[in-house]
Amino acid sequence: MTDINDFTTKIKEAEPFTFVKFGDSEFICMSGAWGLKGQWSDRNSDGHLFTRECGDKLIEAYHYLIAHPRTWLTEARRDNLYNANHIAQSLFDQLHDRYGEPEIRSRSADVDLLLHHNIKSFSGHAEYDLLCFYKTLRGCARPKVYVGPARLKPAADLLFVDEFIEVPLIDAFDEYEYLRSKLECLTSGTIVGFSASMVAKVLIRDVMLSADGPVTCLDFGSAFDSYCGFETRSYQPTPEISRQFFEGIK
């Protein structure tokens, strides 16, 4: 299984790669199973609406990304599909029958690889490795783009990003066509970070297809929420601890 040091080396050596996460939300949306008999919410935990259009785009993205030789696609465990959604679990099983279990794929990585969990859950070595990754990313001279909500702009500044593309905090897929147009034809070697919930996965596929050469795409997800002052996950460190951690990359 790939660890964070492998990705740090790729950044240092200008070797393009993609890290993308398909979790509970993506499988629920892909399966079309939301809202059945009122048992499941029609939105994910961040408030983004499940729609058939988004689900179809996610399926297209999944098939493209899982087969791409420079992509590490990580997934939630089947048992973690919230509310025991058997339709989403069935889709999960079908895809694994086709592509194999994540643990035996040659391009496998921890779904939380880029996240700074509570500092107490880190060994000193693991925390240092993650810090090195973000320090390397910050110092990288290649063009960098960050796609995320306005409240994460401080994270873009932290990483010395050249362009920040704002997405809606809620229902980001509504702006899909606009976001796709903003990300078309990126320069080869560009590094693009995403904190955009479900639409991020769709946009990553689009970026990889439209860029004028290989690019690096990083699905940060909620990695910088706490750093920017927002505690959106139970496993996140406090904003104070997160800011202290990321100060180490300056």
N, C-alpha and C positions, 0 to 999 in steps of 0.2 A: 504494500500500500504506500502511495506517495505521501511524504510528509512535507512540512512547510519549508524545510531546507532545500528540497528539490525545486520548489517554486522560486525561492530566493536565487538559486543558481541560474535558473532560466532568465530571471530579470537581469541579473548581472551580465549574462552572456548574450543578451538580446535575442533569446530564443522564444518565439511566440508560442502561446498556449492559452487555453481557456479553462476556467474553473466555473462551473455552473451548478446550482442546487435545485433539485426538484423535490419539494417536500410535500407535506400534507395538502396544502392549498392547491398545488399544481395537479395532484392526482385526483382530488375532489372535482376540480374544474374540468379536467380532461374527461372524466367519467360521465359528466352530466348528471351527477347524483345528488346535487344540492337541493334542499327544500322539499324532499319527497315526504309527503304526508306530514309536513311540519316538523319532521324529526331533526333536520339539519339546517343550519343557518344558510342564507343565500349569500353570505359574505365570509371572507376569511378573517383571521384574527387581527389583521391590520385594517379591516373595514373595506377592502376592495371587493367589488361585486363579482360573483361568478356569472359568466355568460357563455352561451354556446359558441359565440365567435371567438372569445378568448380561449375556450377549451380546444377548439379546432386548431387554432394557431399554436397552442402549446403542444398538441400532438405532433404537428409538423416539425416544431422545433426539437422535440424529444428525439424523433427518428433521425433527424439530421445530426444533432449534436452527439448522440450516443455512438454513432458510426464514424465520427470525425477523429482522425488519428492524433490530433493535438488537443483533444478535449477531455477533461476529467469531469464527468457528470456524476454527481453524488445524489443519493436519494434518502428519504426517510425510511425507517424500517416499516415493514408491512403492518406490524402490530401497533404502530404509532399513528396510523390513519385514524384521526379523531372520531369519536362516537361510533367506533366499530362499523364504519361505512363499508358494507360488504360489496357494494358495486364498485367503489374505488379500489378496494382490495382485489377484486376480480380482475380489474384492468391491470393493476400492479403485477398480479400473477401471470397474466398473458404476456406482458412485456418482458418479464423475467424468463419465461419459457422461451421467448424468441432470442433474447440477448444474453442470458446467463445472469447469475447472481452477482451483485456488485463486488462481493468479496473475492470472486475468482476472475474478475476482469483485470486485464493488465493495466488499465487506467482507472484505478480506484483511489479515492481519498475520503477522509472524514468530512461529513457534511458541515461540521462546525470548524473546519480547518482555519479559517480567517478570523474567527471570533475570539475576543478577549473575554473569557469567562471570569467569574469571580477569582480574584488573585489567589485565593486559598486553594483552588482546585488545580493550580499550576505547580509543577515542579519548577525550580529555578531555571533548569535547563530549557524546559519547554517555553517558559515565558521569554527567555533570552532569544530563542530561535524565532518566535513570533515578532519580537521587537526588531530583530535583524531584517526580517522580511519587509516590514513597513519602513524601516530606515532606508533600505535599498530602493524601495519603490519611491520614496520621497526624493531621493537623490538622483534617480534615473533622469537622464536628459532627453529621453524620447518624448514625443507629444503625448499629453495625458488629457483625458476627458473624464468627467464624472457626471453620471446621470442619477439624479436623486431629488428629493423634495427640498424646498428652500431652507428648511430648518437644519439640513446637513451641510450647508455651504461652509461652515467652519472646518469640516473634514476635508473638503476640496482644497481649502487654503492650507491646511496642514500638510497635504501631500504635494503641494506646489503644482496643482492642476492648471492646465492652460485654458480649458473651457469647461464651464459648469452648465449643464443642460437641466433645467428645472422640470420636474414631473409633479403632477398633483399628489398631495398627501393621501387622498382617497380617490378611488376609481381611476387610477393612472391609465388603465387600458382605453379609457375614453379618448385619450390624446395619442393613441398608437400611431396613426398616420402622420401626425405632425412630428412625433419623436423619430419615427423611421426616416422621414425626410431630413431631419437635422443630423442624422448619423450616417447618411449615405456617402459612399465614396471616400472614406477616411484614408489617410496616408498609411502606406505600409509601415509597420513597426509601432503604430499608435497603441497606447494602453488605455483601455476603456473600463472604468469601474461603474458598477450598477448598484443602487439601493432603490429598487423600483418594484418590489413585489413580483407578481406573476408576469407582468408585461416585460420585465427584464429578460426573461428566458427567451421570449419571442424576439426581442430586439437584438439579443446576442447572436442569434441565428442570422438575422438580417444584416448585422454589421459584418459578420464573417463572410457572407455571400457578396456584399457590395464593395468592400474595401479593395483598394488597388493592389493589395498584397496581404500577406499574413499579419494579423494583429493579435494583441493579447486582450482578452476579456476576463474581468474578475467580478464575480457575483458576490459583492460584499454583504448584501442583505442588511441585517440590523447591526453590523459590526461597529458602526460609529454612532448609533443612537445615544448610548450612554455618554460618550465623549462630548456630544453636543447638548447634553443636559436632559435627555429623555429616556426614562426607564421603561422599555416596552416589552421586555422579556424577564421572566422570573430568575433566569440564570445569569443575567447581566450584572457586572459590578456596579457600584454606585457611580454617579457622575464624577465624584471626587477621585475615586480610585482609578477610573478610566482616564481622566485627564492626567493624573500622575503617571500612569503607564505610558501614554502617548507622548508625554513630554520627553520621554527617553529617546525619541527618534529625532529630536531637533539637534 
